[in-house]
């Protein structure tokens, strides 16, 4: 996975330009950098998302096949029950 880039110096300078005290701006920038770097392992790449989408589509197709088989089996059973009842009555 590509590392997430966060320019803490630019962030601190923008905070200072907005009127924040220099020391506080630097601490804020440092803390923000730590949070972003700490959370970057939770991010997914485009390839990971595409693979997940592919896996989900395959799983949906398999579920659809199983549902068709079960529905077909139920229909055959229902027809058999109706045919047996017709013969019996």
VOZATOR-235849 format. One record per residue: residue number from 1; residue in three letters; x, y, z of N, C-alpha, C in turn. Coordinates in nm, 3 decimals. Each point is the difference from the previous one (the first is absolute). Example, Ala and Ser with C-alpha at 12.3 -4.5 7.8 and 13.67 -1.06 7.14 Angstrom:
residues 2
<node><nr>1</nr><rest>ALA</rest><n_X>1.319</n_X><n_Y>-0.569</n_Y><n_Z>0.780</n_Z><ca_X>-0.089</ca_X><ca_Y>0.119</ca_Y><ca_Z>0.000</ca_Z><c_X>0.090</c_X><c_Y>0.120</c_Y><c_Z>0.000</c_Z></node>
<node><nr>2</nr><rest>SER</rest><n_X>-0.035</n_X><n_Y>0.105</n_Y><n_Z>-0.072</n_Z><ca_X>0.082</ca_X><ca_Y>0.119</ca_Y><ca_Z>0.006</ca_Z><c_X>-0.077</c_X><c_Y>0.109</c_Y><c_Z>0.073</c_Z></node>
This chain:
residues 89
<node><nr>1</nr><rest>UNK</rest><n_X>0.085</n_X><n_Y>-0.117</n_Y><n_Z>0.000</n_Z><ca_X>-0.085</ca_X><ca_Y>0.117</ca_Y><ca_Z>0.000</ca_Z><c_X>0.090</c_X><c_Y>0.123</c_Y><c_Z>0.000</c_Z></node>
<node><nr>2</nr><rest>UNK</rest><n_X>-0.039</n_X><n_Y>0.101</n_Y><n_Z>-0.076</n_Z><ca_X>0.075</ca_X><ca_Y>0.125</ca_Y><ca_Z>-0.002</ca_Z><c_X>-0.018</c_X><c_Y>0.073</c_Y><c_Z>0.131</c_Z></node>
<node><nr>3</nr><rest>UNK</rest><n_X>0.110</n_X><n_Y>0.061</n_Y><n_Z>0.046</n_Z><ca_X>-0.008</ca_X><ca_Y>0.078</ca_Y><ca_Z>0.124</ca_Z><c_X>-0.078</c_X><c_Y>0.128</c_Y><c_Z>-0.026</c_Z></node>
<node><nr>4</nr><rest>UNK</rest><n_X>-0.078</n_X><n_Y>0.038</n_Y><n_Z>0.096</n_Z><ca_X>-0.078</ca_X><ca_Y>0.122</ca_Y><ca_Z>-0.009</ca_Z><c_X>0.091</c_X><c_Y>0.116</c_Y><c_Z>0.034</c_Z></node>
<node><nr>5</nr><rest>UNK</rest><n_X>0.000</n_X><n_Y>0.104</n_Y><n_Z>-0.084</n_Z><ca_X>0.088</ca_X><ca_Y>0.115</ca_Y><ca_Z>0.022</ca_Z><c_X>-0.077</c_X><c_Y>0.112</c_Y><c_Z>0.067</c_Z></node>
<node><nr>6</nr><rest>UNK</rest><n_X>0.056</n_X><n_Y>0.050</n_Y><n_Z>0.110</n_Z><ca_X>-0.058</ca_X><ca_Y>0.114</ca_Y><ca_Z>0.070</ca_Z><c_X>0.112</c_X><c_Y>0.098</c_Y><c_Z>0.027</c_Z></node>
<node><nr>7</nr><rest>UNK</rest><n_X>-0.013</n_X><n_Y>0.121</n_Y><n_Z>-0.053</n_Z><ca_X>0.102</ca_X><ca_Y>0.103</ca_Y><ca_Z>0.016</ca_Z><c_X>-0.030</c_X><c_Y>0.078</c_Y><c_Z>0.128</c_Z></node>
<node><nr>8</nr><rest>UNK</rest><n_X>0.063</n_X><n_Y>-0.041</n_Y><n_Z>0.110</n_Z><ca_X>-0.027</ca_X><ca_Y>0.062</ca_Y><ca_Z>0.129</ca_Z><c_X>0.054</c_X><c_Y>0.143</c_Y><c_Z>0.007</c_Z></node>
<node><nr>9</nr><rest>UNK</rest><n_X>0.108</n_X><n_Y>0.029</n_Y><n_Z>-0.073</n_Z><ca_X>0.055</ca_X><ca_Y>0.136</ca_Y><ca_Z>0.000</ca_Z><c_X>-0.097</c_X><c_Y>0.098</c_Y><c_Z>-0.065</c_Z></node>
<node><nr>10</nr><rest>UNK</rest><n_X>-0.054</n_X><n_Y>-0.038</n_Y><n_Z>-0.115</n_Z><ca_X>-0.098</ca_X><ca_Y>0.086</ca_Y><ca_Z>-0.067</ca_Z><c_X>-0.124</c_X><c_Y>0.018</c_Y><c_Z>0.086</c_Z></node>
<node><nr>11</nr><rest>UNK</rest><n_X>-0.042</n_X><n_Y>-0.108</n_Y><n_Z>0.065</n_Z><ca_X>-0.117</ca_X><ca_Y>0.006</ca_Y><ca_Z>0.088</ca_Z><c_X>0.026</c_X><c_Y>0.097</c_Y><c_Z>0.116</c_Z></node>
<node><nr>12</nr><rest>UNK</rest><n_X>0.117</n_X><n_Y>-0.012</n_Y><n_Z>0.063</n_Z><ca_X>0.034</ca_X><ca_Y>0.088</ca_Y><ca_Z>0.112</ca_Z><c_X>0.008</c_X><c_Y>0.145</c_Y><c_Z>-0.047</c_Z></node>
<node><nr>13</nr><rest>UNK</rest><n_X>0.059</n_X><n_Y>0.023</n_Y><n_Z>-0.116</n_Z><ca_X>0.009</ca_X><ca_Y>0.137</ca_Y><ca_Z>-0.053</ca_Z><c_X>-0.138</c_X><c_Y>0.058</c_Y><c_Z>-0.028</c_Z></node>
<node><nr>14</nr><rest>UNK</rest><n_X>-0.090</n_X><n_Y>-0.081</n_Y><n_Z>-0.050</n_Z><ca_X>-0.137</ca_X><ca_Y>0.049</ca_Y><ca_Z>-0.025</ca_Z><c_X>-0.070</c_X><c_Y>0.034</c_Y><c_Z>0.130</c_Z></node>
<node><nr>15</nr><rest>UNK</rest><n_X>0.022</n_X><n_Y>-0.080</n_Y><n_Z>0.104</n_Z><ca_X>-0.058</ca_X><ca_Y>0.031</ca_Y><ca_Z>0.130</ca_Z><c_X>0.057</c_X><c_Y>0.131</c_Y><c_Z>0.056</c_Z></node>
<node><nr>16</nr><rest>UNK</rest><n_X>0.130</n_X><n_Y>0.017</n_Y><n_Z>-0.015</n_Z><ca_X>0.063</ca_X><ca_Y>0.125</ca_Y><ca_Z>0.047</ca_Z><c_X>-0.055</c_X><c_Y>0.119</c_Y><c_Z>-0.076</c_Z></node>
<node><nr>17</nr><rest>UNK</rest><n_X>-0.016</n_X><n_Y>-0.015</n_Y><n_Z>-0.132</n_Z><ca_X>-0.053</ca_X><ca_Y>0.109</ca_Y><ca_Z>-0.084</ca_Z><c_X>-0.144</c_X><c_Y>0.034</c_Y><c_Z>0.039</c_Z></node>
<node><nr>18</nr><rest>UNK</rest><n_X>-0.072</n_X><n_Y>-0.098</n_Y><n_Z>0.054</n_Z><ca_X>-0.138</ca_X><ca_Y>0.024</ca_Y><ca_Z>0.041</ca_Z><c_X>-0.007</c_X><c_Y>0.061</c_Y><c_Z>0.140</c_Z></node>
<node><nr>19</nr><rest>UNK</rest><n_X>0.118</n_X><n_Y>0.017</n_Y><n_Z>0.064</n_Z><ca_X>0.002</ca_X><ca_Y>0.067</ca_Y><ca_Z>0.128</ca_Z><c_X>0.029</c_X><c_Y>-0.089</c_Y><c_Z>0.119</c_Z></node>
<node><nr>20</nr><rest>UNK</rest><n_X>0.027</n_X><n_Y>-0.127</n_Y><n_Z>-0.022</n_Z><ca_X>0.030</ca_X><ca_Y>-0.089</ca_Y><ca_Z>0.111</ca_Z><c_X>0.143</c_X><c_Y>0.023</c_Y><c_Z>0.048</c_Z></node>
<node><nr>21</nr><rest>UNK</rest><n_X>0.021</n_X><n_Y>-0.012</n_Y><n_Z>0.130</n_Z><ca_X>0.133</ca_X><ca_Y>0.014</ca_Y><ca_Z>0.059</ca_Z><c_X>0.094</c_X><c_Y>-0.104</c_Y><c_Z>-0.061</c_Z></node>
<node><nr>22</nr><rest>UNK</rest><n_X>0.124</n_X><n_Y>0.037</n_Y><n_Z>-0.022</n_Z><ca_X>0.098</ca_X><ca_Y>-0.084</ca_Y><ca_Z>-0.070</ca_Z><c_X>0.017</c_X><c_Y>-0.137</c_Y><c_Z>0.066</c_Z></node>
<node><nr>23</nr><rest>UNK</rest><n_X>0.022</n_X><n_Y>-0.003</n_Y><n_Z>0.131</n_Z><ca_X>0.020</ca_X><ca_Y>-0.127</ca_Y><ca_Z>0.069</ca_Z><c_X>-0.121</c_X><c_Y>-0.090</c_Y><c_Z>-0.007</c_Z></node>
<node><nr>24</nr><rest>UNK</rest><n_X>-0.117</n_X><n_Y>0.060</n_Y><n_Z>0.014</n_Z><ca_X>-0.124</ca_X><ca_Y>-0.077</ca_Y><ca_Z>-0.006</ca_Z><c_X>-0.023</c_X><c_Y>-0.055</c_Y><c_Z>-0.141</c_Z></node>
<node><nr>25</nr><rest>UNK</rest><n_X>0.031</n_X><n_Y>0.082</n_Y><n_Z>-0.100</n_Z><ca_X>-0.015</ca_X><ca_Y>-0.044</ca_Y><ca_Z>-0.140</ca_Z><c_X>0.091</c_X><c_Y>-0.119</c_Y><c_Z>-0.029</c_Z></node>
<node><nr>26</nr><rest>UNK</rest><n_X>0.122</n_X><n_Y>0.004</n_Y><n_Z>0.052</n_Z><ca_X>0.094</ca_X><ca_Y>-0.110</ca_Y><ca_Z>-0.024</ca_Z><c_X>-0.044</c_X><c_Y>-0.127</c_Y><c_Z>0.071</c_Z></node>
<node><nr>27</nr><rest>UNK</rest><n_X>-0.051</n_X><n_Y>0.013</n_Y><n_Z>0.122</n_Z><ca_X>-0.050</ca_X><ca_Y>-0.117</ca_Y><ca_Z>0.073</ca_Z><c_X>-0.121</c_X><c_Y>-0.059</c_Y><c_Z>-0.072</c_Z></node>
<node><nr>28</nr><rest>UNK</rest><n_X>-0.089</n_X><n_Y>0.088</n_Y><n_Z>-0.047</n_Z><ca_X>-0.118</ca_X><ca_Y>-0.045</ca_Y><ca_Z>-0.074</ca_Z><c_X>0.042</c_X><c_Y>-0.075</c_Y><c_Z>-0.127</c_Z></node>
<node><nr>29</nr><rest>UNK</rest><n_X>0.096</n_X><n_Y>0.054</n_Y><n_Z>-0.073</n_Z><ca_X>0.047</ca_X><ca_Y>-0.063</ca_Y><ca_Z>-0.124</ca_Z><c_X>0.064</c_X><c_Y>-0.135</c_Y><c_Z>0.030</c_Z></node>
<node><nr>30</nr><rest>UNK</rest><n_X>0.077</n_X><n_Y>-0.008</n_Y><n_Z>0.107</n_Z><ca_X>0.065</ca_X><ca_Y>-0.125</ca_Y><ca_Z>0.037</ca_Z><c_X>-0.105</c_X><c_Y>-0.105</c_Y><c_Z>0.039</c_Z></node>
<node><nr>31</nr><rest>UNK</rest><n_X>-0.098</n_X><n_Y>0.041</n_Y><n_Z>0.079</n_Z><ca_X>-0.106</ca_X><ca_Y>-0.092</ca_Y><ca_Z>0.041</ca_Z><c_X>-0.081</c_X><c_Y>-0.048</c_Y><c_Z>-0.120</c_Z></node>
<node><nr>32</nr><rest>UNK</rest><n_X>-0.031</n_X><n_Y>0.092</n_Y><n_Z>-0.092</n_Z><ca_X>-0.076</ca_X><ca_Y>-0.038</ca_Y><ca_Z>-0.120</ca_Z><c_X>0.079</c_X><c_Y>-0.099</c_Y><c_Z>-0.084</c_Z></node>
<node><nr>33</nr><rest>UNK</rest><n_X>0.130</n_X><n_Y>0.023</n_Y><n_Z>-0.012</n_Z><ca_X>0.086</ca_X><ca_Y>-0.091</ca_Y><ca_Z>-0.076</ca_Z><c_X>0.000</c_X><c_Y>-0.140</c_Y><c_Z>0.061</c_Z></node>
<node><nr>34</nr><rest>UNK</rest><n_X>0.008</n_X><n_Y>-0.008</n_Y><n_Z>0.133</n_Z><ca_X>-0.003</ca_X><ca_Y>-0.130</ca_Y><ca_Z>0.068</ca_Z><c_X>-0.132</c_X><c_Y>-0.071</c_Y><c_Z>-0.022</c_Z></node>
<node><nr>35</nr><rest>UNK</rest><n_X>-0.109</n_X><n_Y>0.073</n_Y><n_Z>0.006</n_Z><ca_X>-0.132</ca_X><ca_Y>-0.061</ca_Y><ca_Z>-0.020</ca_Z><c_X>-0.012</c_X><c_Y>-0.053</c_Y><c_Z>-0.142</c_Z></node>
<node><nr>36</nr><rest>UNK</rest><n_X>0.040</n_X><n_Y>0.080</n_Y><n_Z>-0.097</n_Z><ca_X>-0.011</ca_X><ca_Y>-0.042</ca_Y><ca_Z>-0.140</ca_Z><c_X>0.089</c_X><c_Y>-0.120</c_Y><c_Z>-0.028</c_Z></node>
<node><nr>37</nr><rest>UNK</rest><n_X>0.122</n_X><n_Y>0.003</n_Y><n_Z>0.047</n_Z><ca_X>0.090</ca_X><ca_Y>-0.113</ca_Y><ca_Z>-0.022</ca_Z><c_X>-0.048</c_X><c_Y>-0.125</c_Y><c_Z>0.075</c_Z></node>
<node><nr>38</nr><rest>UNK</rest><n_X>-0.057</n_X><n_Y>0.020</n_Y><n_Z>0.117</n_Z><ca_X>-0.051</ca_X><ca_Y>-0.113</ca_Y><ca_Z>0.077</ca_Z><c_X>-0.121</c_X><c_Y>-0.066</c_Y><c_Z>-0.064</c_Z></node>
<node><nr>39</nr><rest>UNK</rest><n_X>-0.080</n_X><n_Y>0.079</n_Y><n_Z>-0.072</n_Z><ca_X>-0.121</ca_X><ca_Y>-0.053</ca_Y><ca_Z>-0.062</ca_Z><c_X>0.021</c_X><c_Y>-0.045</c_Y><c_Z>-0.145</c_Z></node>
<node><nr>40</nr><rest>UNK</rest><n_X>0.116</n_X><n_Y>0.030</n_Y><n_Z>-0.057</n_Z><ca_X>0.022</ca_X><ca_Y>-0.033</ca_Y><ca_Z>-0.141</ca_Z><c_X>-0.004</c_X><c_Y>-0.151</c_Y><c_Z>-0.026</c_Z></node>
<node><nr>41</nr><rest>UNK</rest><n_X>0.028</n_X><n_Y>-0.082</n_Y><n_Z>0.102</n_Z><ca_X>-0.006</ca_X><ca_Y>-0.146</ca_Y><ca_Z>-0.020</ca_Z><c_X>-0.144</c_X><c_Y>-0.049</c_Y><c_Z>-0.017</c_Z></node>
<node><nr>42</nr><rest>UNK</rest><n_X>-0.098</n_X><n_Y>0.083</n_Y><n_Z>0.035</n_Z><ca_X>-0.140</ca_X><ca_Y>-0.038</ca_Y><ca_Z>-0.015</ca_Z><c_X>-0.054</c_X><c_Y>0.030</c_Y><c_Z>-0.139</c_Z></node>
<node><nr>43</nr><rest>UNK</rest><n_X>0.077</n_X><n_Y>0.071</n_Y><n_Z>-0.081</n_Z><ca_X>-0.046</ca_X><ca_Y>0.037</ca_Y><ca_Z>-0.133</ca_Z><c_X>0.024</c_X><c_Y>-0.113</c_Y><c_Z>-0.099</c_Z></node>
<node><nr>44</nr><rest>UNK</rest><n_X>-0.087</n_X><n_Y>-0.010</n_Y><n_Z>-0.100</n_Z><ca_X>0.013</ca_X><ca_Y>-0.103</ca_Y><ca_Z>-0.102</ca_Z><c_X>0.048</c_X><c_Y>0.063</c_Y><c_Z>-0.130</c_Z></node>
<node><nr>45</nr><rest>UNK</rest><n_X>0.073</n_X><n_Y>-0.080</n_Y><n_Z>-0.076</n_Z><ca_X>0.043</ca_X><ca_Y>0.047</ca_Y><ca_Z>-0.131</ca_Z><c_X>-0.112</c_X><c_Y>-0.024</c_Y><c_Z>-0.100</c_Z></node>
<node><nr>46</nr><rest>UNK</rest><n_X>0.013</n_X><n_Y>0.063</n_Y><n_Z>-0.115</n_Z><ca_X>-0.100</ca_X><ca_Y>-0.018</ca_Y><ca_Z>-0.107</ca_Z><c_X>-0.006</c_X><c_Y>-0.147</c_Y><c_Z>-0.041</c_Z></node>
<node><nr>47</nr><rest>UNK</rest><n_X>0.114</n_X><n_Y>-0.066</n_Y><n_Z>-0.007</n_Z><ca_X>0.004</ca_X><ca_Y>-0.140</ca_Y><ca_Z>-0.039</ca_Z><c_X>-0.071</c_X><c_Y>-0.088</c_Y><c_Z>0.103</c_Z></node>
<node><nr>48</nr><rest>UNK</rest><n_X>0.016</n_X><n_Y>0.031</n_Y><n_Z>0.129</n_Z><ca_X>-0.067</ca_X><ca_Y>-0.077</ca_Y><ca_Z>0.104</ca_Z><c_X>-0.152</c_X><c_Y>0.016</c_Y><c_Z>-0.010</c_Z></node>
<node><nr>49</nr><rest>UNK</rest><n_X>-0.045</n_X><n_Y>0.121</n_Y><n_Z>-0.027</n_Z><ca_X>-0.144</ca_X><ca_Y>0.023</ca_Y><ca_Z>-0.013</ca_Z><c_X>-0.054</c_X><c_Y>-0.072</c_Y><c_Z>-0.123</c_Z></node>
<node><nr>50</nr><rest>UNK</rest><n_X>0.074</n_X><n_Y>0.005</n_Y><n_Z>-0.110</n_Z><ca_X>-0.044</ca_X><ca_Y>-0.070</ca_Y><ca_Z>-0.122</ca_Z><c_X>-0.005</c_X><c_Y>-0.150</c_Y><c_Z>0.023</c_Z></node>
<node><nr>51</nr><rest>UNK</rest><n_X>0.100</n_X><n_Y>-0.055</n_Y><n_Z>0.070</n_Z><ca_X>0.001</ca_X><ca_Y>-0.144</ca_Y><ca_Z>0.028</ca_Z><c_X>-0.118</c_X><c_Y>-0.038</c_Y><c_Z>0.088</c_Z></node>
<node><nr>52</nr><rest>UNK</rest><n_X>-0.029</n_X><n_Y>0.084</n_Y><n_Z>0.098</n_Z><ca_X>-0.114</ca_X><ca_Y>-0.026</ca_Y><ca_Z>0.087</ca_Z><c_X>-0.130</c_X><c_Y>0.000</c_Y><c_Z>-0.079</c_Z></node>
<node><nr>53</nr><rest>UNK</rest><n_X>-0.014</n_X><n_Y>0.096</n_Y><n_Z>-0.092</n_Z><ca_X>-0.119</ca_X><ca_Y>0.005</ca_Y><ca_Z>-0.086</ca_Z><c_X>-0.012</c_X><c_Y>-0.126</c_Y><c_Z>-0.084</c_Z></node>
<node><nr>54</nr><rest>UNK</rest><n_X>0.112</n_X><n_Y>-0.045</n_Y><n_Z>-0.054</n_Z><ca_X>0.001</ca_X><ca_Y>-0.123</ca_Y><ca_Z>-0.081</ca_Z><c_X>-0.040</c_X><c_Y>-0.120</c_Y><c_Z>0.086</c_Z></node>
<node><nr>55</nr><rest>UNK</rest><n_X>0.055</n_X><n_Y>-0.009</n_Y><n_Z>0.120</n_Z><ca_X>-0.033</ca_X><ca_Y>-0.111</ca_Y><ca_Z>0.090</ca_Z><c_X>-0.148</c_X><c_Y>0.001</c_Y><c_Z>0.039</c_Z></node>
<node><nr>56</nr><rest>UNK</rest><n_X>-0.054</n_X><n_Y>0.119</n_Y><n_Z>0.024</n_Z><ca_X>-0.141</ca_X><ca_Y>0.012</ca_Y><ca_Z>0.036</ca_Z><c_X>-0.089</c_X><c_Y>-0.045</c_Y><c_Z>-0.116</c_Z></node>
<node><nr>57</nr><rest>UNK</rest><n_X>0.036</n_X><n_Y>0.041</n_Y><n_Z>-0.122</n_Z><ca_X>-0.079</ca_X><ca_Y>-0.043</ca_Y><ca_Z>-0.118</ca_Z><c_X>0.002</c_X><c_Y>-0.151</c_Y><c_Z>-0.016</c_Z></node>
<node><nr>58</nr><rest>UNK</rest><n_X>0.116</n_X><n_Y>-0.061</n_Y><n_Z>0.021</n_Z><ca_X>0.008</ca_X><ca_Y>-0.146</ca_Y><ca_Z>-0.010</ca_Z><c_X>-0.086</c_X><c_Y>-0.067</c_Y><c_Z>0.106</c_Z></node>
<node><nr>59</nr><rest>UNK</rest><n_X>0.003</n_X><n_Y>0.054</n_Y><n_Z>0.121</n_Z><ca_X>-0.079</ca_X><ca_Y>-0.057</ca_Y><ca_Z>0.109</ca_Z><c_X>-0.150</c_X><c_Y>0.014</c_Y><c_Z>-0.029</c_Z></node>
<node><nr>60</nr><rest>UNK</rest><n_X>-0.039</n_X><n_Y>0.114</n_Y><n_Z>-0.055</n_Z><ca_X>-0.142</ca_X><ca_Y>0.020</ca_Y><ca_Z>-0.035</ca_Z><c_X>-0.043</c_X><c_Y>-0.098</c_Y><c_Z>-0.107</c_Z></node>
<node><nr>61</nr><rest>UNK</rest><n_X>0.085</n_X><n_Y>-0.026</n_Y><n_Z>-0.099</n_Z><ca_X>-0.033</ca_X><ca_Y>-0.096</ca_Y><ca_Z>-0.104</ca_Z><c_X>-0.017</c_X><c_Y>-0.140</c_Y><c_Z>0.058</c_Z></node>
<node><nr>62</nr><rest>UNK</rest><n_X>0.088</n_X><n_Y>-0.038</n_Y><n_Z>0.093</n_Z><ca_X>-0.013</ca_X><ca_Y>-0.131</ca_Y><ca_Z>0.063</ca_Z><c_X>-0.130</c_X><c_Y>-0.010</c_Y><c_Z>0.082</c_Z></node>
<node><nr>63</nr><rest>UNK</rest><n_X>-0.033</n_X><n_Y>0.105</n_Y><n_Z>0.071</n_Z><ca_X>-0.125</ca_X><ca_Y>0.000</ca_Y><ca_Z>0.077</ca_Z><c_X>-0.121</c_X><c_Y>-0.009</c_Y><c_Z>-0.092</c_Z></node>
<node><nr>64</nr><rest>UNK</rest><n_X>0.007</n_X><n_Y>0.070</n_Y><n_Z>-0.113</n_Z><ca_X>-0.110</ca_X><ca_Y>-0.005</ca_Y><ca_Z>-0.096</ca_Z><c_X>-0.018</c_X><c_Y>-0.142</c_Y><c_Z>-0.054</c_Z></node>
<node><nr>65</nr><rest>UNK</rest><n_X>0.110</n_X><n_Y>-0.066</n_Y><n_Z>-0.031</n_Z><ca_X>-0.007</ca_X><ca_Y>-0.138</ca_Y><ca_Z>-0.049</ca_Z><c_X>-0.062</c_X><c_Y>-0.092</c_Y><c_Z>0.104</c_Z></node>
<node><nr>66</nr><rest>UNK</rest><n_X>0.041</n_X><n_Y>0.018</n_Y><n_Z>0.125</n_Z><ca_X>-0.056</ca_X><ca_Y>-0.084</ca_Y><ca_Z>0.106</ca_Z><c_X>-0.149</c_X><c_Y>0.025</c_Y><c_Z>0.018</c_Z></node>
<node><nr>67</nr><rest>UNK</rest><n_X>-0.042</n_X><n_Y>0.127</n_Y><n_Z>-0.010</n_Z><ca_X>-0.142</ca_X><ca_Y>0.032</ca_Y><ca_Z>0.013</ca_Z><c_X>-0.081</c_X><c_Y>-0.062</c_Y><c_Z>-0.114</c_Z></node>
<node><nr>68</nr><rest>UNK</rest><n_X>0.054</n_X><n_Y>0.004</n_Y><n_Z>-0.122</n_Z><ca_X>-0.071</ca_X><ca_Y>-0.058</ca_Y><ca_Z>-0.115</ca_Z><c_X>-0.016</c_X><c_Y>-0.150</c_Y><c_Z>0.020</c_Z></node>
<node><nr>69</nr><rest>UNK</rest><n_X>0.105</n_X><n_Y>-0.066</n_Y><n_Z>0.046</n_Z><ca_X>-0.007</ca_X><ca_Y>-0.144</ca_Y><ca_Z>0.023</ca_Z><c_X>-0.104</c_X><c_Y>-0.033</c_Y><c_Z>0.107</c_Z></node>
<node><nr>70</nr><rest>UNK</rest><n_X>0.000</n_X><n_Y>0.076</n_Y><n_Z>0.109</n_Z><ca_X>-0.095</ca_X><ca_Y>-0.026</ca_Y><ca_Z>0.108</ca_Z><c_X>-0.143</c_X><c_Y>0.029</c_Y><c_Z>-0.046</c_Z></node>
<node><nr>71</nr><rest>UNK</rest><n_X>-0.021</n_X><n_Y>0.107</n_Y><n_Z>-0.073</n_Z><ca_X>-0.133</ca_X><ca_Y>0.032</ca_Y><ca_Z>-0.049</ca_Z><c_X>-0.049</c_X><c_Y>-0.107</c_Y><c_Z>-0.098</c_Z></node>
<node><nr>72</nr><rest>UNK</rest><n_X>0.090</n_X><n_Y>-0.045</n_Y><n_Z>-0.087</n_Z><ca_X>-0.035</ca_X><ca_Y>-0.108</ca_Y><ca_Z>-0.092</ca_Z><c_X>-0.038</c_X><c_Y>-0.127</c_Y><c_Z>0.074</c_Z></node>
<node><nr>73</nr><rest>UNK</rest><n_X>0.078</n_X><n_Y>-0.032</n_Y><n_Z>0.103</n_Z><ca_X>-0.031</ca_X><ca_Y>-0.119</ca_Y><ca_Z>0.080</ca_Z><c_X>-0.136</c_X><c_Y>0.013</c_Y><c_Z>0.068</c_Z></node>
<node><nr>74</nr><rest>UNK</rest><n_X>-0.030</n_X><n_Y>0.117</n_Y><n_Z>0.052</n_Z><ca_X>-0.131</ca_X><ca_Y>0.021</ca_Y><ca_Z>0.063</ca_Z><c_X>-0.113</c_X><c_Y>-0.014</c_Y><c_Z>-0.100</c_Z></node>
<node><nr>75</nr><rest>UNK</rest><n_X>0.022</n_X><n_Y>0.051</n_Y><n_Z>-0.122</n_Z><ca_X>-0.104</ca_X><ca_Y>-0.010</ca_Y><ca_Z>-0.103</ca_Z><c_X>-0.025</c_X><c_Y>-0.145</c_Y><c_Z>-0.039</c_Z></node>
<node><nr>76</nr><rest>UNK</rest><n_X>0.108</n_X><n_Y>-0.077</n_Y><n_Z>-0.015</n_Z><ca_X>-0.014</ca_X><ca_Y>-0.143</ca_Y><ca_Z>-0.033</ca_Z><c_X>-0.073</c_X><c_Y>-0.072</c_Y><c_Z>0.113</c_Z></node>
<node><nr>77</nr><rest>UNK</rest><n_X>0.035</n_X><n_Y>0.031</n_Y><n_Z>0.122</n_Z><ca_X>-0.067</ca_X><ca_Y>-0.062</ca_Y><ca_Z>0.115</ca_Z><c_X>-0.148</c_X><c_Y>0.037</c_Y><c_Z>0.003</c_Z></node>
<node><nr>78</nr><rest>UNK</rest><n_X>-0.031</n_X><n_Y>0.128</n_Y><n_Z>-0.024</n_Z><ca_X>-0.140</ca_X><ca_Y>0.045</ca_Y><ca_Z>0.002</ca_Z><c_X>-0.079</c_X><c_Y>-0.068</c_Y><c_Z>-0.111</c_Z></node>
<node><nr>79</nr><rest>UNK</rest><n_X>0.058</n_X><n_Y>-0.011</n_Y><n_Z>-0.117</n_Z><ca_X>-0.069</ca_X><ca_Y>-0.068</ca_Y><ca_Z>-0.111</ca_Z><c_X>-0.023</c_X><c_Y>-0.147</c_Y><c_Z>0.035</c_Z></node>
<node><nr>80</nr><rest>UNK</rest><n_X>0.099</n_X><n_Y>-0.063</n_Y><n_Z>0.061</n_Z><ca_X>-0.015</ca_X><ca_Y>-0.140</ca_Y><ca_Z>0.042</ca_Z><c_X>-0.110</c_X><c_Y>-0.016</c_Y><c_Z>0.103</c_Z></node>
<node><nr>81</nr><rest>UNK</rest><n_X>-0.008</n_X><n_Y>0.091</n_Y><n_Z>0.096</n_Z><ca_X>-0.104</ca_X><ca_Y>-0.007</ca_Y><ca_Z>0.102</ca_Z><c_X>-0.138</c_X><c_Y>0.019</c_Y><c_Z>-0.065</c_Z></node>
<node><nr>82</nr><rest>UNK</rest><n_X>-0.012</n_X><n_Y>0.099</n_Y><n_Z>-0.088</n_Z><ca_X>-0.128</ca_X><ca_Y>0.023</ca_Y><ca_Z>-0.067</ca_Z><c_X>-0.040</c_X><c_Y>-0.120</c_Y><c_Z>-0.084</c_Z></node>
<node><nr>83</nr><rest>UNK</rest><n_X>0.096</n_X><n_Y>-0.057</n_Y><n_Z>-0.074</n_Z><ca_X>-0.031</ca_X><ca_Y>-0.118</ca_Y><ca_Z>-0.083</ca_Z><c_X>-0.043</c_X><c_Y>-0.118</c_Y><c_Z>0.088</c_Z></node>
<node><nr>84</nr><rest>UNK</rest><n_X>0.064</n_X><n_Y>-0.019</n_Y><n_Z>0.114</n_Z><ca_X>-0.038</ca_X><ca_Y>-0.108</ca_Y><ca_Z>0.090</ca_Z><c_X>-0.140</c_X><c_Y>0.023</c_Y><c_Z>0.056</c_Z></node>
<node><nr>85</nr><rest>UNK</rest><n_X>-0.029</n_X><n_Y>0.123</n_Y><n_Z>0.037</n_Z><ca_X>-0.134</ca_X><ca_Y>0.031</ca_Y><ca_Z>0.052</ca_Z><c_X>-0.108</c_X><c_Y>-0.019</c_Y><c_Z>-0.107</c_Z></node>
<node><nr>86</nr><rest>UNK</rest><n_X>0.029</n_X><n_Y>0.035</n_Y><n_Z>-0.123</n_Z><ca_X>-0.096</ca_X><ca_Y>-0.016</ca_Y><ca_Z>-0.110</ca_Z><c_X>-0.027</c_X><c_Y>-0.149</c_Y><c_Z>-0.020</c_Z></node>
<node><nr>87</nr><rest>UNK</rest><n_X>0.103</n_X><n_Y>-0.082</n_Y><n_Z>0.002</n_Z><ca_X>-0.020</ca_X><ca_Y>-0.144</ca_Y><ca_Z>-0.017</ca_Z><c_X>-0.077</c_X><c_Y>-0.060</c_Y><c_Z>0.118</c_Z></node>
<node><nr>88</nr><rest>UNK</rest><n_X>0.030</n_X><n_Y>0.049</n_Y><n_Z>0.119</n_Z><ca_X>-0.063</ca_X><ca_Y>-0.055</ca_Y><ca_Z>0.119</ca_Z><c_X>-0.147</c_X><c_Y>0.040</c_Y><c_Z>0.009</c_Z></node>
<node><nr>89</nr><rest>UNK</rest><n_X>-0.035</n_X><n_Y>0.114</n_Y><n_Z>-0.052</n_Z><ca_X>-0.137</ca_X><ca_Y>0.045</ca_Y><ca_Z>0.012</ca_Z><c_X>-0.073</c_X><c_Y>-0.037</c_Y><c_Z>-0.124</c_Z></node>
